[in-house]
Each structure stands twice: as structure tokens, then as C-alpha cells.
Amino acid sequence: MIPSQPEGRGLVSSYTGFQNREPMGQDTAQRRVGKEVTMSEQSEVAEEGKLTAPVVVTRQVPHAIKDVWKVLLTDAGTEALLGAGGRLGTKGQGWQAEDGTHGVTRSFHAMEQIRFSWHKDAEAEPTLVELDIQPAGDEATDLVLTHSRLPGDADREALTAHWTKALDRIAEDAL
């Protein structure tokens, strides 16, 4: 999974694409694996009164990052994340799955990150899903999926099961 780092230090990666991004410190890494919620997230929950802590699902797959990324770009890979019929586009482009979930691609950084809004249905407020992809050596990849801006009544257990299944499918397809 995500290695621990000395306080204040970012994760070190041999992949040069991470050099231009803000380093992920230990506080962020711990939050992403569900060990800690940052102060800004705590205040967001308190101020809004209706949001809850993010759902975080992690997976390390025994495949190189380039192979995992290739899977994410296939129809099967995007359907694993979005549902049947869902297709990620470029930043700002909308998507809709057959089950009615829909959203907009917010960020798309090759072999680093995919972020999209996610609406459970037509009446639902937007939530945010971020999939961070990091090399874990030459032949392994860490996947960290964070689903945030969840309403207080969100079914966290169902969302955790949903995203776990999505990451399992991506890992299987990378074989």
C-alpha cells in the first residue's frame, strides 16, 4: 500500500510525471487510506452540517503502472469506474451510465489521476470521485480511490463495496 514517509516529506516516485505535482505528504496519504480526516475536511463537515467523511478504498495491483493505465482507458476500465455505458471524456465533458449515475470529468492526468463528479441520480447533489494512481516499484501500482463531498445520509457501506468491486475489476482486467 502507500509507504509511510517522514513528517513533511512527499512520496518519492521514479515516474517523472509526479515531479510537477504537489507531493503527497504523510497527512494526505493517511487521510486517503482512511486513518485520518484533515482539519479542512472536518471543518467542511461541521460547516455544511450535511457532509460526511470521504470513503477511501485502496488496492495494490501486481502490474506496472503503464499496464494499469491501459486498462483504465478501455471501455471495460471506464465501465468499472462509472458503470455500464459510462465513458470518461476530456476535462469538462459529461458522462452518463445506464443506471442513471452521471457526472463530469474534472481532471485527467495520464498515469497519475482521474477525477470526476458523480451523481447517484438526477436529483442527487454532485459528489467527487478521485482515483490516484502511483507506481509501487517496477511491477506494481497503488490505486487510491477517494469518494468525497458525501451527504450525511450516504450509504458508506454500499459505496465502499461499490468502489472495492470497481478496483477489483480493474486489477483483474490488468492481468
N, C-alpha and C positions, 0 to 999 in steps of 0.2 A: 504494500500500500504506500501511502505517502510517507517518506522518511522524515524523521524529526530533524530539525535544524537548530543551531544555537540561536538564542533570542536575538531578534532583529535581523537575521540573515535570511535571504531569499533562497529558494530552491535552486540548485545548480543543475544546468542541463547542457548536454553536449549538442543539442539541437539549436542552431543559431537563430532560429525564428523567435526564441524566447528572449533574446537579448534586448529587443526593443519594447518589451512589455514590462510593466511594473512587476517586480519579483513578488512571489507568493511567500510571505513570511510565515512563521510558525503559527501566529494567531489566526491567519486566514486558513492555513492547512487544517488546524484543529477544528475550526468552525465548519469547514467543508466535510469533515468526517463525523460531524455531529457531537463533538466533545465540548464545544463552546459556542455561544452566540455572542457576537461582538456587541459593544455598547451601542453602536448606531442602530443595530437590529433590535436591541432591547428597547431603545427609545422609540423606534418606529412602531413596535408592537404597543408600547404604552400610549403613545400619542394617538395612534389611529384607533386603538381600543378594539379593533376588529381583526387585526392580523395576528398570525401565529408564527412561530419559528419555522425556518425552512426545513424541508425534507431533503436529506442528503443520502445518496446511495453511491457507493464506491465499488470498483471492480478492477482487479489487475488481470489483464489477459496476456497469455504467453505468446504474443505476436508482436512484431516490430510495429512501430507507430505508423509507418507508411502502409502496411497491410490493413491495419485497423481503419485508417482514414479512407482507404479504397472502399472498404465495406460501407462506411458511413455515406459515401457518395452514390451508392447503388440504390435502386428502388427499395430493395429489402432493408437496407440500412436506415433510410429515412422513414420507412414504414415502421421499423422497430421503435423509433422515437415518437413519431407523430400518429401512428395508426394507419390502417389500410386506406390507401388513396392519398395520404398526406405526402407532399413533396416540398422540401425546403428549396427556397429560391435565394436570390441575392438579397442583400440588406434592404429592408423596406418592403419586400414582396410578401404578400399574404399567402396562406396555405389553409387548406381545409381537408379533414379526414372524413371518411364515410360515416363515422359515428357522430358527426356534428362538432367534434372538437375543432378548433381553428385558432389562428393567430397570425403573427407577422414575424419574419426573420429579423432579428435585431442586430446580430453580429455574426460574422462568418470569417474566421481566421484559419486558413489551411493548416492542418496538423496541430492546431492549438485549441480552438474553441468554437463552439456553436451556441448561440443564444437566441431564444425565440420566446415570444409571448404565447401563452396557452390559455384558451378559454374553454371551460368544460362544456358550455353550450352557448346559445345565442344570448341568453340573459346574464351569463356569468361575467364578473369583473375579470380583467386580464391578470394572470399570474405570470411569473417569469421562470423559464427553464434555461439553465446554463449547463452545458457539457464541456468540461475541461479535459483535455487530452494531453498527457505528458509521457515522454519516454521513461521507461524504468529499466535502463540498460539497453543493450543492443536488440534483444529479442523479447521484450515485454513492454506493455503500455498500461499506464494508470488511467482509468476513466473515473471522473468525479462528476456526478450529476447533482445539481442543486436546484430544487424547485422552491422558489421564494414568492413573497407577497401573497401568501395563502390566507384566505379568510379564516376567522376563528373557528368556524364550523367545518373546516376541511376534514375529510376522512383521511387522516395521515397514514393509517394502516393500509388503506386501499391504494393511496398514492405510492407508498413505499413498495408495495407488491407490484404495482404497475411499472415503476421505473426499474425495479430489480429484474423483472421479466424482459424489459427493453434492453438492458445492458447484457443480460444473459444471451439474448438473441444476437446481439452484435458480436459478442465473444464467440459464439458458435459459428456464425457466418464467416468469421475471420480465419477459421481453420483451413 
